[in-house]
Amino acid sequence: MALRTPLYETHQSAGATFIEFGGWEMPLQFRGIVAEHLAVRAGAGLFDVSHMGKILVSGPTSWAFLNRLSANDIPRRPYRARYTHLLNDQGRIIDDVIVTCLAEDRFFMVCNAGPREGVLAWMNRQAGSETIDDLTFDYLCLALQGPKAARVLQLLSQADVGAIKGFTGAYVDLLLGERLGTGRTPLGPPSEMVGRGPFVGDADQGIEDFCFVTRTGGRNPRCWRGGGDPTDRARSPRHAPP
């Protein structure tokens, strides 16, 4: 049976059409893929990407461990992130991931949903004293995208959202309904977070809720490779499609 994100019922009540993707039941569309794609390109869309793998690597040697498995250099400064490929012993791609440095001994990795179990198995086989925790089912993961995304997020926070640069991280307080949630302290289990604030389409904030197909379509004008594409472990980063 396919897995479901904590926002499944919210998507369902919004009229989503679902398909199975990477072992998860995900919304394909709400009111039409073309209309949603154009709306995100012109405004902002909020995507539920809670299906993606969330892995915490910790320990004094965690940076060296991740750097050894990665095709790209892993950042050592807190709140810096890096897109990279996780490689096997032959230098072939296991998955494309984003790694964020939380502290000198703590790193947060986001991988694709389909390869998650394989990624975890590979990392655990390679690990020494490092601790590897799968947090996939502990946290929601939302992507706010589009040219007006920063403006929309600024409406929900007192932080200077415009100061956050690409591939950097920050703890941002969000005003969610009557509650104030902070990135420093989780709001609680995902099941308790649903309905607390504008996690999905909120016309008053200029946000619309969209499917992951629309999110993938946003990569096409820049010729970005779609995350989660099969790599078959036969290609190196040099030979992978853009």
Secondary structure, 3 states (H helix, E strand, C coil): CCECCCCHHHHHHCCCEEEEECCEEEEEECCCHHHHHHHHHHCCEEEECCCCEEEEEECCCHHHHHHHHECCCCCCCCCEEEEEEEECCCCCEEEEEEEEEEECCEEEEEECCCCHHHHHHHHHHHCCCCEEEECCCCCCCEEEECCCHHHHHHHCCCCCHHHCCCCECCCCCEEECCEEEECCECCCCHHHHCCCCCCCCEHHHCEEEECHHHHHHCCHHHCCCCCCCCCCCCCCHHHCCC
